Amino acid sequence: MAKRSPLKNKNLLLGVTGSVAAYKAVELARRLKDEEADVRVIMTSASLNFITPLSLELASGRKPLTSLLEEPLAHVNLAASADLFIVAPATANTISRMALGVADDIITACFLAYKGKTLVAPAMNPAMYTHPAFGRNLDFLKNALGAIEIAPEEGPLACGAAGIGRMAAVERIVEAARDAFAGKDFQGRRVLVTAGPTREQIDPVRFISNRSSGRMGFALARAAAARGADVTLISGPTAIEPPSGIGKFIRVETAAQMGKAVLEEVNDAGVLIMAAAPADFTPEETFTEKISKSDTLDLKLKATHDILLEVSRRRKRPFTVGFAAETGSGTGRAEGKMKKKGLDMIVFNDVTRPGAGFDCRTNAVTIIERGGGRREIPMMDKEDVANEILDSVLQLLNA
Ligand SMILES: Cc1cc2nc3c(=O)[nH]c(=O)nc-3n(C[C@H](O)[C@H](O)[C@H](O)COP(=O)(O)O)c2cc1C
């Protein structure tokens, strides 16, 4: 599979501390290595109670350092060569000690000797996370020392408590690491993205929808935000977490609601990317009571409002990108759609191809430009496909 990771050949220093979430650092090290980064793990002595250096060595491909004295001057040398410092999981203790400038273990000593970007992914009990003493230290680490927090999530924790404090998902930490190297080439641009399916209500318990997961649109929104854009994301119902870093997130249910939200937001946008799969048809009538079971049911559908067409008819409209999910490899219909709807670009994908299109993490697309240019994007993570699409958008905007 093709990759365009900004983490390729970057020296990452991964600090692991004494939290129950330490086992997740194995998956994190492996994922960072998958991005072709050079990962060096450093561990506090408390972390050794939760995870073995051997597991982290297997995941990262390099022997972790577990003390300041193991390799003389390692803290200075590692700090000098690191492109990014990630502490995940980061305990209350280590975060507080980093904020105070303590330097009596390998992580805090490296942090003091290091001058680059630092990401911390706190993991702890909710009472610890919301304690003002910890809050003051975390704020100082972020505001005065410039560390970036990958905020923890809410939910049940291993200690039995529920609330905020569960370490951010590994996926989010990898994304934050990638973002740390993103160029800000979308700075000053307002980007409006739509994502996901819509639901068209039949009766109070049934609806018509489709297989869109929202991943492609969410990846576009996140990638644009990481590249400095002010992003508004309008999404239909999805099971995935809203991306971090975006300015505004609007949840909608139906195609009509999505259309209304787009028309309300589009005036401010310089770029509109319609990655959603709004329903083309909606029931002519929505029943107020559940329809009883019967042998057959005649359901009359009517076409929904064409959002893209409406936007493209406006005198002042943004650079507009549409998506064409087709069942076959011919791009003729996509090109027809681009012309009919006056789009600047259309992203074609064959959803019958394994690993492409709906409900999967990867995609392979053809980017077709109004002027006739086209780029084949091989199978990649949707995150990478998003960046390829943004590259094409920027190239045309700057042309
Ligand atoms: C079973 C167990 C689980 C713990 N989990 C956490 C945790 O998730 N987050 C945290 O901040 N501290 C946690 N602690 C407390 C830390 O391990 C303790 O503060 C330790 O001194 C941290 O050292 P370090 O920051 O040098 O790794 C836990 C302790 C125990 C015994």
The ligand as a Tripos MOL2 file, in Angstrom:
@<TRIPOS>MOLECULE
LIG
   31    33     1     0     0
SMALL
NO_CHARGES

@<TRIPOS>ATOM
      1 C1         -2.3010   -0.0360   39.4550 C.3       1 LIG1
      2 C2         -1.8880    1.3880   39.2910 C.ar      1 LIG1
      3 C3         -2.3270    2.1170   38.2230 C.ar      1 LIG1
      4 C4         -1.9530    3.4370   38.0600 C.ar      1 LIG1
      5 N1         -2.4010    4.1360   36.9830 N.ar      1 LIG1
      6 C5         -2.0730    5.4430   36.8580 C.ar      1 LIG1
      7 C6         -2.5600    6.2020   35.7610 C.ar      1 LIG1
      8 O1         -3.2580    5.6970   34.8660 O.2       1 LIG1
      9 N2         -2.2190    7.5000   35.6830 N.ar      1 LIG1
     10 C7         -1.4430    8.1180   36.6260 C.ar      1 LIG1
     11 O2         -1.2070    9.3130   36.5080 O.2       1 LIG1
     12 N3         -0.9530    7.4040   37.6640 N.ar      1 LIG1
     13 C8         -1.2430    6.0960   37.7990 C.ar      1 LIG1
     14 N4         -0.7580    5.3780   38.8470 N.ar      1 LIG1
     15 C9          0.1640    6.0340   39.7880 C.3       1 LIG1
     16 C10         1.5610    6.1190   39.1620 C.3       1 LIG1
     17 O3          2.0170    4.8460   38.8020 O.3       1 LIG1
     18 C11         2.5040    6.7830   40.1610 C.3       1 LIG1
     19 O4          2.1280    8.1410   40.3470 O.3       1 LIG1
     20 C12         3.9430    6.7000   39.7070 C.3       1 LIG1
     21 O5          4.7560    7.3620   40.6570 O.3       1 LIG1
     22 C13         4.1370    7.3390   38.3540 C.3       1 LIG1
     23 O6          5.4980    7.3660   38.0310 O.3       1 LIG1
     24 P1          6.0420    7.8820   36.6210 P.3       1 LIG1
     25 O7          5.2940    9.1380   36.3180 O.co2     1 LIG1
     26 O8          7.4770    8.1460   36.8990 O.co2     1 LIG1
     27 O9          5.8530    6.8090   35.6500 O.co2     1 LIG1
     28 C14        -1.0990    4.0440   39.0190 C.ar      1 LIG1
     29 C15        -0.6260    3.2870   40.0850 C.ar      1 LIG1
     30 C16        -1.0180    1.9830   40.2270 C.ar      1 LIG1
     31 C17        -0.4620    1.1980   41.3940 C.3       1 LIG1
@<TRIPOS>BOND
     1     1     2 1
     2     2     3 ar
     3     2    30 ar
     4     3     4 ar
     5     4     5 ar
     6     4    28 ar
     7     5     6 ar
     8     6     7 ar
     9     6    13 1
    10     7     8 2
    11     7     9 ar
    12     9    10 ar
    13    10    11 2
    14    10    12 ar
    15    12    13 ar
    16    13    14 ar
    17    14    15 1
    18    14    28 ar
    19    15    16 1
    20    16    17 1
    21    16    18 1
    22    18    19 1
    23    18    20 1
    24    20    21 1
    25    20    22 1
    26    22    23 1
    27    23    24 1
    28    24    25 2
    29    24    26 1
    30    24    27 1
    31    28    29 ar
    32    29    30 ar
    33    30    31 1
@<TRIPOS>SUBSTRUCTURE
     1 LIG1         1 GROUP 0 **** ****
